[in-house]
């Protein structure tokens, strides 16, 4: 299982959890962003800088992710493409996107986008909290354990 990160908007604390997880679980981790990223020295961890542009990082991840890989993203349309490819997808807050919930998440996203386009103030996401950090770490551990059991 390769771990991919849509790194442009990923919180630093989530990246730190992922750096430790890559070493702990001995899984390759690739951060994809349109800016230069610093990663800890490890043969398991690398960063890929893609050109600036609309969805360039997303397109890179979709092209390179394989079924069974894990992708960290808060981008719902990207998550939908990856779920369709049979990848595991987690948001930085620990929400797992699956075939059972991705259509609903896309509908909600589209509805909120329409409201914003009509001038309705929908607010943004809440600040990233300690509870979000714990939820992400727990969801990541559950997925990694599941992956380990399947490989035995």
C-alpha positions as CSV (number, residue, x, y, z in Angstrom):
1,X,0.0,0.0,0.0
2,X,1.4,3.3,-1.2
3,X,0.3,6.4,0.8
4,X,-0.5,9.5,-1.3
5,X,-1.1,13.0,0.1
6,X,-2.9,15.9,-1.6
7,X,-0.5,18.1,0.2
8,X,-1.3,21.7,-0.8
9,X,-4.1,22.0,1.8
10,X,-3.1,19.2,4.2
11,X,-2.5,20.4,7.7
12,X,1.1,20.2,9.0
13,X,0.0,18.1,11.9
14,X,-1.5,15.5,9.6
15,X,1.7,15.4,7.5
16,X,3.7,14.8,10.8
17,X,1.4,11.9,11.7
18,X,1.9,10.5,8.2
19,X,5.7,10.8,8.4
20,X,5.7,8.8,11.6
21,X,3.2,6.3,10.2
22,X,5.3,5.7,7.0
23,X,8.3,4.7,9.2
24,X,6.2,2.7,11.6
25,X,4.3,0.7,9.0
26,X,7.2,0.7,6.5
27,X,5.0,2.1,3.7
28,X,6.1,4.5,1.0
29,X,4.6,8.0,1.4
30,X,4.4,10.6,-1.4
31,X,3.2,14.1,-0.9
32,X,2.0,15.9,-4.1
33,X,1.8,19.7,-4.2
34,X,2.3,22.6,-6.6
35,X,4.9,24.0,-4.2
36,X,8.2,22.8,-2.8
37,X,7.7,20.7,0.3
38,X,10.2,19.7,3.0
39,X,10.1,16.1,4.1
40,X,12.2,14.3,6.7
41,X,15.1,12.3,5.4
42,X,13.8,8.8,4.7
43,X,13.9,6.4,1.7
44,X,10.1,5.9,2.3
45,X,9.1,9.6,2.1
46,X,9.2,11.8,-1.0
47,X,7.6,14.9,-2.3
48,X,6.5,15.6,-5.9
49,X,6.2,19.1,-7.0
50,X,3.7,19.5,-9.9
51,X,3.2,22.6,-12.1
52,X,0.7,25.2,-10.9
53,X,-2.7,24.9,-12.4
54,X,-6.2,23.8,-11.7
55,X,-6.3,20.2,-10.4
56,X,-2.7,19.4,-11.6
57,X,-1.9,17.7,-8.2
58,X,-5.2,15.9,-8.3
59,X,-4.6,14.6,-11.8
60,X,-1.1,13.4,-10.8
61,X,-2.5,11.4,-7.8
62,X,-5.3,9.9,-9.9
63,X,-2.9,8.8,-12.6
64,X,-0.4,7.2,-10.2
65,X,-2.6,5.8,-7.4
66,X,-3.4,2.1,-7.6
67,X,-6.3,0.1,-6.2
68,X,-5.6,-0.6,-2.5
69,X,-3.4,2.6,-2.1
70,X,-4.3,5.1,0.6
71,X,-4.9,8.7,-0.4
72,X,-5.3,11.6,2.1
73,X,-7.4,14.5,0.7
74,X,-10.2,16.8,1.6
75,X,-11.1,17.3,-2.0
76,X,-14.4,15.6,-2.6
77,X,-14.3,15.3,-6.4
78,X,-10.7,13.9,-6.1
79,X,-11.9,11.4,-3.4
80,X,-14.7,10.3,-5.8
81,X,-12.3,9.5,-8.6
82,X,-10.1,7.6,-6.2
83,X,-12.9,5.6,-4.6
84,X,-13.9,4.6,-8.2
85,X,-10.3,3.3,-8.6
86,X,-10.7,1.2,-5.5
87,X,-8.3,3.3,-3.4
88,X,-8.8,3.9,0.3
89,X,-9.5,7.6,0.9
90,X,-9.3,9.5,4.2
91,X,-9.9,13.2,4.8
92,X,-7.4,15.1,7.0
93,X,-10.1,14.9,9.7
94,X,-10.3,11.1,9.6
95,X,-13.5,10.8,7.5
96,X,-13.3,7.7,5.3
97,X,-14.8,8.2,1.8
98,X,-16.3,5.0,0.4
99,X,-18.6,3.9,-2.4
100,X,-21.4,4.1,0.2
101,X,-21.0,7.7,1.1
102,X,-19.1,9.5,-1.7
103,X,-22.2,10.4,-3.8
104,X,-23.9,12.0,-0.8
105,X,-20.7,14.0,0.0
106,X,-20.5,15.2,-3.6
107,X,-24.2,16.3,-3.5
108,X,-23.6,18.3,-0.4
109,X,-20.5,19.9,-1.8
110,X,-22.3,20.8,-5.0
111,X,-25.3,22.2,-3.1
112,X,-23.0,24.4,-0.9
113,X,-21.1,25.6,-4.0
114,X,-24.4,26.6,-5.6
115,X,-25.4,28.5,-2.5
116,X,-22.1,30.3,-2.4
117,X,-22.5,31.1,-6.1
118,X,-25.8,32.7,-5.3
119,X,-24.2,34.9,-2.6
120,X,-25.3,32.9,0.4
121,X,-22.6,32.9,3.2
122,X,-22.1,29.2,4.1
123,X,-19.1,29.6,6.3
124,X,-16.0,27.5,6.2
125,X,-14.8,24.4,8.0
126,X,-14.1,24.6,11.7
127,X,-10.5,25.1,12.8
128,X,-8.5,21.9,12.9
129,X,-8.7,20.6,16.5
130,X,-7.0,18.1,18.8
131,X,-10.1,15.9,18.3
132,X,-9.6,16.1,14.5
133,X,-6.0,15.1,15.0
134,X,-7.0,12.1,17.1
135,X,-9.7,11.0,14.7
136,X,-7.3,11.1,11.8
137,X,-4.6,9.2,13.6
138,X,-7.2,6.5,14.8
139,X,-8.7,6.2,11.3
140,X,-5.2,5.9,9.8
141,X,-4.3,3.1,12.3
142,X,-7.5,1.2,11.5
143,X,-6.8,1.3,7.8
144,X,-3.2,0.3,8.2
145,X,-4.1,-2.6,10.5
146,X,-6.8,-3.7,8.0
147,X,-4.1,-3.6,5.2
148,X,-1.7,-5.6,7.3
149,X,-4.3,-8.3,8.0
150,X,-5.1,-8.6,4.3
151,X,-1.5,-9.0,3.4
152,X,-1.0,-11.9,5.8
